[in-house]
Amino acid sequence: MTPRPDVPGHYFSTVPPARRRLREVVATLRGRRFVFQTDRGVFSARGVDRGTRLLAETMPVGPADQVLDLGCGYGVLGLVAAALAPQGWAHLVDVNPRAVELARANAARNALANVTVYLGGGAEVVPGPVDLVVTNPPIRAGRAQVLALFAGAHARLRPGGRFLFVARTAQGARTLARHVAALFGNVREVARGGGFRVFDAVKEA
């Protein structure tokens, strides 16, 4: 998979903007208080966005699940998953080295040891299989990039594993859901709110 490194200011990029501005974000998710450090050049640096929050509150994480967060940013979904799976493991992946640095620091900041953060373009960098893949996909990177991430998720899931993604309705959430249905053979909408929709698909045996 080839990420798009050349879009100025693009958060799904191997070359984030050079100028940095660290800030701290506090969010309560799934009944737990999280503290995240963020920076320029990563997605939603000013606070947890509505789509990520909707997916975080929706995703079905078992206590021993292996969970993959694709395009993790500074780590929100993956770290919530780690907290929900104390006997499992959360694998976080991002192509942006600044996001990877922040996600690793945020795992320590929130006392979550069952976390590995990988620098890479997709699911292929993670040892599999996994039980659950979640993503707030990088829509601005283009549909081809997003669909490549989805295909990688399908390949890394165990049979019976689940894939959840969130997208803004106005940015083609239902069109992406049709692509997921073609890939997995099934898809269903499991949540909506604030202009976003969450879809769920199960990898068939």
N, C-alpha and C positions, 0 to 999 in steps of 0.2 A: 504494500500500500504506500502511495506517495503523498505525503501531506503537502499543503500549499504554503510554502514558507515566505512567499514574496508579497503578500498583501499587507500594505502598511497598516500597523495598528491592529491587525487581525489576531484575535486571541488564540485561535487554533493554528499556531505558527511556530516554527522552530526558531524564529528570530523575533522575540517580543520587543516592543519599543525600549530604547536604552534608558530613558528617564524613569526613575522609580519614585513611588510615593506609597509607602507602607501605611496601612490603616488596620484597625481592629474592628471586627464585626461580631456581634453577639446575637445568637438566634436560639430559640427554643423549638426543638424538633422532636417529635415522638416522646414528648414529656421530659426531655433532657436538655439542659443548657449547654450549648456549644460556644466556644470562642474561636474565631478564625482570624488569622492574619491574612490580609489580601494586599494586592499591589496593582499598579497600572499594568496593562498588557495581559491581564487574565479576565475571564468572563465574570461579569457582575461584581466588580471589585467593591462597589459601594454597599453591598448587602445581598443577602440571599434572595434571588429573584423568585417571582411567583410560580413559574414553571417548575423550578427545582424544588421549591417548598411543596408543591402539590405532589410531585413524584415521591419525595421523601416521606410524606405522610401516607402514601398509598402502597409503596412497595412491600411485598410480602416476604419478609426475611425470617428464616428459621434460625434457632439458636446455634446450630452447627453448620450453617450454610457456607459454601464457598461463593463469594459474591464478586463480580467484576463491574467496576464503574469505568465506563469508556468515555474519555474526554472529561477527566475528573475535575479540571480546574484546580481550585485551591482545596478541594477535597470534600465538599459538603455531603454528597450522596454516599460516597464510599465510607466516610467516617460515621455517618449515621448507621450504615449497614454494619460496620464493625461493632458498634455499640449494641446493636440488636442481635448479633451473632457471637457471643462471648466464647463459644466453643468452636467457632468457625474461623474464617479468614476473609478479609477484604483486600482485593487486588485493585489498585487504582492506576489508570494509564492516562498519560497525556503527552502530546507531541511538544508541548511548550515547556522548556526547561525551567522557566520561572514558576509555572504552575506546579511542576513536580517538586521543586524546592519548597514551595509554600505548603503543599499537601503533606509532605514529610514532616515539616515543622508543626503543622496543625495536628497531626496524629499524636505527636509527643505532647503538645500543648493540652490536648484533651485526654491524656493518659490512656491512649488506645494502642496496645502493643500488637494486636492481631491484624496488622496492616503492612502491606508492601506496596510501594509506589514505584511505577516503572516509567521510564522515558521511552516513548515509542508511538508509532502512528496508529496502532490498533491492537486488537485482541491477540494477535499472533505472538506478542512478547510475553504473554502470561502462560504459565504451565496450566494445562487443563486436565480434565474438564471442570466446569463450574456449574453450580446449581441455578444461579440467577445472574443475569446481565442487566444493568440499568444504565440509561444514558439520557442526558439532555443534549441532543446532538448539535454539533456546530453548523447550524443552518447557513450561516454566512460563508462557510467554506465551499458551499455548492452541493447540489443534490448528488453528484457522482461520489463525492467524498463521504457524504452521509450514508448512502447505500452501501458503500464499501465497508463502513463501520458495522452496518447491520449484518452484512454477510459474514464478517469476522466474528460477530457475536454468535450467529447461528452455528458456525464451525466449532466454537469453543464450548458451547453448552453441551451438557450430558443429555441423553434422551430423557424426556420428561422435564427438562429444565425450562426456565421461563425467561422471557425477554420483555422488559418494560421500557418504553420511551415516552417522553413528553415533548410536545411541540405546540406552538401557538396555532390556533385555528386559522388565523389570517395568513400564516406562513406555510400552509399546505399540510397541516397535520393529517387530514383525512386521506390526502394523496399518498403520504408516506405510509399510512396504515395499509393502503392497498398494496404497496410494494412489500410490506411485511407479510401480508396475507399470502402473496405469491411465493415468498421465500419459505415461510413456515407451514403453509397450508391452513392457517387459522389466524385470527386476530379478533380482539374485542376491546371496546372502549370501557375502561374501568373507573375513570374519574374525569371530571371537567370542572373548570372554575377560573375566573380571572382572565378569560380569553385563551386558556390552555386546555389541552386534552391529554390524558394518559391512556396509552394502549398497551395491551398485554398479549403475548403470543407464547405458545408452548411448543417446544421442539418435539416432534413426533418420533416414536421409536423407529 
